[in-house]
Amino acid sequence: MKTVLLPKQYRYTVKLPYTDDTKQAITELKKNAKGKFKIRVRGSGPRAKWSLIDSNGYTARMYDTSLPLKYATHVRLYINPVKETL
């Protein structure tokens, strides 16, 4: 999958495959954006398999809102400017 920049209707800025290179790039981006932008990283990928494993087969809906990064195949980056305080 290639990197996709999305139109304004989506809340996240970019969706990337979650690889070691991506992890390193996110770390650098966070370091350089400190004080200027707020960067949030959210995991994407198959949820049901990991939910069933972590809940001992109880529910497949445990990770409906957010998938832990350790299970993610892709990540969504939310990049917003830091609000200035008075």
N, C-alpha and C positions, 0 to 999 in steps of 0.2 A: 504494500500500500504506500502511496506517495503522500507527502505532506499536503494538506489542504487548508487554504485560508478561506474562511467562511464569510458570507455577507452579514450585515448588521443584525438580522433577525435571530441569529444564534447568540447565546450568551458567552460561549467560550470563543477564544481567539483562534486557536489552532489545535488540531488533533494530530498526534505523532505516534509512530510505532514506539513501543517502550523497550529500548535496547540500552546497552551500556553507553553508547555514544550519546543517546538522548539523556540519560541520567547525568552525564558529565556536562552536557550543554545546559541543562536545567540548573545545575549547581552554579555554573558560571553566570547564567542569566540572573539568578537570584542575588548573587554577590554584587553584580554590576548595577542592578536596579534598586538596591537598598535605598530607601528614602524617596525614591522617585515613582516607583510602580509597585503595586501589590500583585504578587504572582502566586496563584493557587494552582495546585496540580491535583487532578482527580483521575482515578483509574477507570479504564473501560475494558471490556472483554466479556468472555463467557462467565456468567455469575452462578448459575444453578449448580454446576459441578462442585465449585468451591464451597458454596453455601451448604450443600448436603454433607460434604466432608467435615466442615467445621461445626455443624450442628448435630453430628452423629446421625444423619439421616432424618432429622426431625422436620426441617423445612428447607425448601429450595428458594425461599424469598428473603433470606437474611441480608443479602447484599443488593437489594433492589435500588437503593438510593446512592450507594457508593461502594465501589469495589476496592479493597485494599491494594496498594501498589505492588505488594509482593505477588499478587495473582494477575495483575494487569498485563494485557497484551498491547494496549494503546493507552496513551494519556491525553487528557484534555487540559490545555493551559488557559487559565483565565487571567488576563493581564489588564489591570485597571490602574489609572493614576492614583497616587496617594492624595487623600483629601487634606487640604491645608487647614490647620486649626488657627483660630484667632488668638 
